Amino acid sequence: MSENDRQSIGLTDQSQRLMDDILARGWFSAQQDVARLALACALRAGIAPSSTTGVDTRWSSGLFDPSGEILSLIGAFYPDVTTPVRAAESLVNAGLPLIHEQLVTKGMTPDALVA
């Protein structure tokens, strides 16, 4: 991990609004669960990590990924990434519109989304 990496993962204002809509459905008990699903869906969609500006901190990277498996997965998908926490943050923020579209707009259930 580079010294330029973040120590926390944040959401943009727009991502927080999408998160709130998703949580209002009652399928998830914690924002972190939604964020992890968003990250996974962004990976599955082949979205490349980028920089995310205007974020408010939500989780320390150690609480978001206590085992380190998520950051290792990002390294496996994107071996040139030297800032995996920043990459995770961008993937969470990129994935939230994807899952919002499916779960809220189209009314899909979470189990159908991951099938």
C-alpha positions in Angstrom: 0.0 0.0 0.0 1.3 3.4 -0.9 1.7 6.3 1.6 -0.7 8.2 -0.8 -3.5 5.8 0.0 -6.4 6.7 2.2 -7.1 5.2 5.6 -10.8 5.4 5.2 -13.6 4.9 2.7 -16.1 7.6 2.0 -19.2 8.3 0.0 -20.1 11.3 -2.2 -23.4 13.1 -1.4 -25.0 11.4 -4.4 -23.8 8.0 -3.3 -25.2 8.6 0.2 -28.6 9.4 -1.3 -28.5 6.2 -3.3 -27.4 4.3 -0.2 -30.4 5.8 1.8 -32.8 4.7 -0.9 -31.4 1.1 -0.9 -31.5 0.9 2.9 -35.1 2.1 3.0 -36.1 -1.1 1.3 -35.2 -3.1 4.4 -33.0 -5.7 2.9 -29.8 -4.6 4.5 -29.1 -3.8 8.2 -25.8 -1.9 7.6 -24.4 0.5 5.1 -21.2 -1.4 5.0 -23.1 -4.4 3.6 -24.5 -2.3 0.8 -21.1 -0.8 0.1 -19.5 -4.2 -0.1 -22.2 -5.3 -2.6 -21.7 -2.2 -4.6 -17.9 -2.8 -4.8 -18.5 -6.4 -5.9 -21.0 -5.3 -8.6 -18.5 -2.7 -9.8 -15.8 -5.4 -10.1 -18.2 -7.7 -11.9 -19.1 -4.9 -14.3 -15.4 -4.3 -15.1 -15.4 -0.8 -13.8 -11.8 0.5 -13.3 -10.9 2.3 -10.1 -10.6 6.0 -10.5 -10.3 9.0 -8.1 -13.4 10.0 -6.1 -13.7 13.6 -5.0 -16.0 15.2 -2.4 -16.4 12.2 -0.2 -17.3 12.1 3.5 -15.6 9.4 5.5 -17.9 6.5 6.5 -15.6 3.6 7.4 -12.0 3.0 8.3 -10.5 0.6 5.9 -9.8 -1.8 8.8 -13.5 -2.0 9.8 -14.7 -2.2 6.2 -12.2 -5.0 5.4 -11.0 -6.5 8.7 -9.4 -9.5 7.0 -7.8 -7.7 4.1 -9.5 -9.9 1.6 -11.3 -7.1 -0.2 -8.2 -5.1 -0.7 -6.4 -8.3 -1.8 -9.2 -8.9 -4.3 -8.7 -5.4 -5.7 -5.0 -6.1 -6.1 -5.8 -9.3 -8.0 -8.2 -7.5 -10.4 -6.0 -4.4 -10.8 -2.4 -5.4 -10.1 -1.1 -1.9 -11.0 -3.2 -0.2 -8.3 -0.9 1.1 -5.5 -3.7 2.7 -3.5 -6.2 -0.1 -2.8 -8.3 1.8 -0.3 -8.8 4.7 -2.8 -9.6 2.1 -5.4 -12.2 0.5 -3.0 -13.7 3.8 -2.3 -14.1 4.6 -6.1 -15.6 1.2 -6.7 -18.1 1.6 -3.9 -19.2 4.9 -5.3 -19.3 3.6 -8.9 -21.2 0.5 -7.8 -23.9 2.2 -5.9 -25.7 3.6 -9.0 -25.5 0.1 -10.5 -27.2 -1.6 -7.6 -29.6 1.3 -7.1 -30.8 1.0 -10.6 -31.5 -2.8 -10.2 -32.8 -2.8 -6.6 -34.8 0.5 -6.4 -35.6 1.5 -10.0 -36.3 -1.9 -11.4 -37.4 -3.6 -8.2 -35.1 -6.5 -8.3 -34.4 -8.4 -5.1 -30.8 -8.7 -3.7 -30.7 -12.4 -4.2 -31.7 -12.0 -7.9 -29.0 -9.3 -8.3 -26.2 -11.6 -7.2 -27.5 -14.7 -9.0 
